[in-house]
Amino acid sequence: MTNKIAPAPWHLTGQGYVLAVYLPTRFLDQHSFIPAHLQNSRRGRIAYIIFADYQQSDVGAYYELLYIGGSLAFGEQRHHSISKIYVSSQDSIDNGQKNWGIPKEMAQFKVSYGANNQDSISLTTPTGDIIAQLHFSHHLLRFPVSTKLAPTRLITLAQDWHNTRFFFAPQANGHLKPALLKDCYINSQYFPDIAQGRVVACFKVTDFSLIFPVPKTQVL
């Protein structure tokens, strides 16, 4: 049962990491947790992984780890779609599914922002199984980024959830630092094993501001 009802739009702030990983096509096709009716339409060789430490949101503070495994065909349009995502808040799960069709699941997170620019993130299932363990290092130099100049179609996400199709384009700004994924362990039962590919870009986001808008919807 939802404890807090928080309709779109949401305004969120925090920090996190963004990775782009080059992976084999067969892996992306078969291990991206894509819904069966969309699986054959998947395209692209790059997967995106985002860890977010939401320090403020419309449902309070929570952690998140998500995966996007390329673009999918939603009718005549192609969009990226979140196919696997864990969060640390039941209110985030309930409202994220209802507002945007995002398939959020529960996990327990342990996050450590250590000395010498070293950060660690670990996730376990509610029953204690390891989902992922990620270890990062990052540089001191940072630079500003914003989605304001990006074409809307490129940042629009699409999600199918319970006979409804959702389209929405999150807007974000903040600062990035170059970073490295120094080590990772992924339990492929629960999350795509990105160690099967090559990290081509990795950044720490030090202070983002994010808006998740009211989506456009279609009944399937």
Residue, then its C-alpha position, 0 to 999 in steps of 0.5 A: m500500500t502506498n504511504k505517500i501519493a506524489p503525482a508528477p512532476w517531481h523535483l529531485t536533487g542529489q549526486g551519483y554516477v553515470l556510466a556508458v558500457y559497450l556490450p556484445t549485441r547478443f548480451l544486450d539482446q538476451h540479458s537486458f531484462i527487456p519486456a518480451h513484446l519489445q525485446n526483438s526491437r532492441r538496437g544499439r551497442i551501448a548500455y547506460i547505468i545510473f546510480a542516484d543518491y536522491q537527497q531530496s525528492d517528492v517522496g523523500a531521500y532514497y537511492e537508485l540504480l538503473y539500467i538502459g540497454g539501448s533503444l526500443a521501438f514504441g510504435e513508429q518511434r524509438h526511445h530508450s527505456i529503463s528495463k531494470i531498476y532498484v530503489s531503497s524506498q517503497d514510496s518511490i516504487d509505488n509512485g514511480q510505477k504509477n506516474w511513469g511506468i518505471p519498473k522499480e524494485m526494492a533493494q537495500f543499499k550501502v553507500s560509502y563516500g570515502a577518502n581519496n576520492q573513492d566511493s563504494i556502492s552495494l545492493t542486496t535484495p530484501t532476502g540478502d542476496i547480493i545484486a551489485q557491488l561497485h567501486f569508483s574513483h573520481h577526479l577533482l576537476r568538474f564541469p557543468v552539464s545541462t539537458k536544455l540544449a538536447p533535442t527532446r526526442l533524444i532524452t525522451l524515455a518510454q515505458d510500458w506498464h500495465n497496459t499503459r505506455f508512458f513518454f517523458a523527457p527528464q530535464a537535468n543540470g549539474h556538474l560532472k567529474p571524470a571517474l573510473l569504475k575500478d571494480c564491480y561484481i554483478n549478480s546476473q540473476y538480478f542485474p545485467d552483468i556490465a563486466q561483460g563489456r567495456v566502460v567507455a565513459c564514467f562520470k560522477v555527478t556532484d550536484f544534480s537538479l532533476i525534473f521528472p515531468v507529467p508524462k504523455t500516456q497511451v492505452l495499449 
